[in-house]
Amino acid sequence: MEWQTLGVEPVLTPDEMAAVDAAASERMGDLVQRAGGAVARSALGLLGGGYGRRAHVVAGPGNNGADGRVAAELLRRRGVRVSIGDHADSIPADAALDLVIDAAFGTGLSRPYAPPDLPGDVPVLAVDIPSGLDGRTGGFCGAPWRATATITFAALKSGLLLGHGPEFCGRVEVADIGLSVEAEVGTGDHLTRALITNGDVGRCWPRRAADAHKWMSAVWIIGGAPGMTGAAALTAEAAGRAGAGYVLVSAPPTVGSRSSTDDGRDVAGGHLPGAPLPVETVVRSLAATGGVDGWPHTVADEQRVGALVIGNGLGCGTLVLDGVVRLLALSDAAVVLDADALGAGGARLLDACAHRRATTVLTPHDGEYEALMGEAPGDDRLAAAARLAERSGAIALLKGPTTVVAAPDGRVRLSSAGDQRLATAGTGDVLAGVIGAALALGEGDALTTVAVAAHVHGTAAMGGPATGFRAGDLPKLVGAALDDLVR
Ligand SMILES: NC(=O)C1=CN([C@@H]2O[C@H](COP(=O)(O)OP(=O)(O)OC[C@H]3O[C@@H](n4cnc5c(N)ncnc54)[C@H](O)[C@@H]3O)[C@@H](O)[C@H]2O)[C@H](O)CC1
């Protein structure tokens, strides 16, 4: 999916869009004329001209269909030979078409719809949303055509960004038809829901002050148990490349026992044997902070850190959960809980998050979400992320092709940067490090900071090779992406 838009991008659900329409001072007929005009302009671009081209419009019974009919008339005036059919009509198989305009249903789709068969490999322009796609979730509500392009009105709709949306909507254009969405969904940091863009990174990425010292952006990573040291190393490398001034790593204790590394060596608890940590990393034993069980009972020395990242190669078990819960209570710094820290905590972990005053960030993939919440996220990822944020009082970052970041106050940010390159082991550890660095550097709106960090992470991946991309390639690309995006 490509975006033709830059800057703060509101994202609306169909219900919110309906409320915007209802509150509009202009007559629907005027809005339909503008929407139809925008569709016609976009169609002419796809057709590469007007005179002699052939287009077919599938027009439904509502306003989406009305947009299509207006576009059909405007295209005829430009010499395009246009045919129109109802949403249920078949398209003549022998029609040598240059374009099909899908104006069957938009935000008003209320039951499954399967469009007629397309005559061959003809490009499709979808009006507002491909018909048969749920405008909120991007899930199937029928069997939509795969559009070459989608022209949507006033603002992006969440269904274009989530679920099957990115795969089925093609290139997305937002047409201004004179409607303001501000009254319904707010502006700036207060926007209910927004897509993060490159412009947002430039505006919001926290910068180091000219008189900064290293402790002003220190990150403390707790992870890298024997056999899993690579995870903490990726997080540490990423935090450094994203701008952390000081990176501390502490392995979790393996109290009263010795454990085996994956190459079969016995190791003592609390160390990082053979960890390929960046040379700048400071390794500190957790036991040195005074706990009888090897986990800290005070973090006085570490209160100087701006953010903790807990979970990357942490291992699981009751002792680990006890330790994480204690750290959450002890530290006044921002905390990112990732990977193993999310695996088995459930209600106890969520309660511990809810009691914190400082920022807490939870970064689950779907399996970790289920472990935390006792149920899978389901199709409605906006609602799933919001439920986790509300339950935990934390910022909930739900990983996926489009990352959904929700705050306990109901605001949501989306990032669709990155692609399947990121579907490889260790990229989540890198993301945790980038978020940790961003939180340690900044004092801005935490939701924006976390979402912008996810966007940087996705953008960085696009600088890597399409084949054979490894998480270890990513931290350096994060540094390069930040150089590009933050000026
Ligand atoms: N502000 C804007 O963005 C504007 C949007 N416009 C366009 O209007 C549609 C929304 O219009 P609405 O009439 O509410 O909905 P639809 O056109 O999607 O269709 C509703 C219509 O269809 C019936 N229906 C729903 N599902 C099915 C189905 N599977 N089979 C048969 N019939 C179905 C339903 O009962 C209704 O009767 C928006 O997407 C924009 O394209 C305006 O043009 C300008 C302002």
The ligand as a Tripos MOL2 file, in Angstrom:
@<TRIPOS>MOLECULE
LIG
   45    49     1     0     0
SMALL
NO_CHARGES

@<TRIPOS>ATOM
      1 N1        -18.5140   12.1210    4.2590 N.am      1 LIG1
      2 C1        -18.2480   11.2820    3.3640 C.2       1 LIG1
      3 O1        -17.2020   10.6430    3.3840 O.2       1 LIG1
      4 C2        -19.2190   11.1030    2.3240 C.2       1 LIG1
      5 C3        -19.4140    9.8700    1.8450 C.2       1 LIG1
      6 N2        -20.1750    9.6170    0.8000 N.pl3     1 LIG1
      7 C4        -20.2850    8.2670    0.3540 C.3       1 LIG1
      8 O2        -21.3400    7.6790    1.0290 O.3       1 LIG1
      9 C5        -20.9870    6.4070    1.5110 C.3       1 LIG1
     10 C6        -21.8410    6.0460    2.6570 C.3       1 LIG1
     11 O3        -23.1440    6.1360    2.1910 O.3       1 LIG1
     12 P1        -24.3670    5.2210    2.7300 P.3       1 LIG1
     13 O4        -25.5210    5.5180    1.8760 O.co2     1 LIG1
     14 O5        -24.4930    5.4540    4.1680 O.co2     1 LIG1
     15 O6        -23.8230    3.7420    2.5540 O.3       1 LIG1
     16 P2        -23.5450    2.8300    1.2750 P.3       1 LIG1
     17 O7        -23.5510    3.6040    0.0340 O.co2     1 LIG1
     18 O8        -22.3250    2.0780    1.5840 O.co2     1 LIG1
     19 O9        -24.7850    1.8100    1.1770 O.3       1 LIG1
     20 C7        -25.8100    1.7520    2.1200 C.3       1 LIG1
     21 C8        -27.0470    1.0660    1.5350 C.3       1 LIG1
     22 O10       -26.7410   -0.2110    1.1010 O.3       1 LIG1
     23 C9        -27.5390   -1.1970    1.8030 C.3       1 LIG1
     24 N3        -26.7010   -2.3650    1.9590 N.ar      1 LIG1
     25 C10       -25.6550   -2.5030    2.7980 C.ar      1 LIG1
     26 N4        -25.0560   -3.6880    2.6010 N.ar      1 LIG1
     27 C11       -25.7200   -4.2810    1.5770 C.ar      1 LIG1
     28 C12       -25.5320   -5.5150    0.8720 C.ar      1 LIG1
     29 N5        -24.5910   -6.3710    1.1760 N.pl3     1 LIG1
     30 N6        -26.3760   -5.8070   -0.1140 N.ar      1 LIG1
     31 C13       -27.3730   -4.9750   -0.4600 C.ar      1 LIG1
     32 N7        -27.5830   -3.7770    0.1560 N.ar      1 LIG1
     33 C14       -26.7720   -3.4550    1.1510 C.ar      1 LIG1
     34 C15       -27.9330   -0.5070    3.0690 C.3       1 LIG1
     35 O11       -29.0850   -1.0650    3.6330 O.3       1 LIG1
     36 C16       -28.1170    0.9210    2.5770 C.3       1 LIG1
     37 O12       -29.3660    1.0380    1.9300 O.3       1 LIG1
     38 C17       -19.5180    6.5260    1.8020 C.3       1 LIG1
     39 O13       -18.8680    5.2820    1.8280 O.3       1 LIG1
     40 C18       -19.0740    7.4010    0.6440 C.3       1 LIG1
     41 O14       -18.8050    6.6330   -0.5070 O.3       1 LIG1
     42 C19       -20.9240   10.7120    0.1580 C.3       1 LIG1
     43 O15       -20.8980   10.5780   -1.1910 O.3       1 LIG1
     44 C20       -20.3090   12.0650    0.4070 C.3       1 LIG1
     45 C21       -20.0150   12.2690    1.8330 C.3       1 LIG1
@<TRIPOS>BOND
     1     1     2 1
     2     2     3 2
     3     2     4 1
     4     4     5 2
     5     4    45 1
     6     5     6 1
     7     6     7 1
     8     6    42 1
     9     7     8 1
    10     7    40 1
    11     8     9 1
    12     9    10 1
    13     9    38 1
    14    10    11 1
    15    11    12 1
    16    12    13 2
    17    12    14 1
    18    12    15 1
    19    15    16 1
    20    16    17 2
    21    16    18 1
    22    16    19 1
    23    19    20 1
    24    20    21 1
    25    21    22 1
    26    21    36 1
    27    22    23 1
    28    23    24 1
    29    23    34 1
    30    24    25 ar
    31    24    33 ar
    32    25    26 ar
    33    26    27 ar
    34    27    28 ar
    35    27    33 ar
    36    28    29 1
    37    28    30 ar
    38    30    31 ar
    39    31    32 ar
    40    32    33 ar
    41    34    35 1
    42    34    36 1
    43    36    37 1
    44    38    39 1
    45    38    40 1
    46    40    41 1
    47    42    43 1
    48    42    44 1
    49    44    45 1
@<TRIPOS>SUBSTRUCTURE
     1 LIG1         1 GROUP 0 **** ****
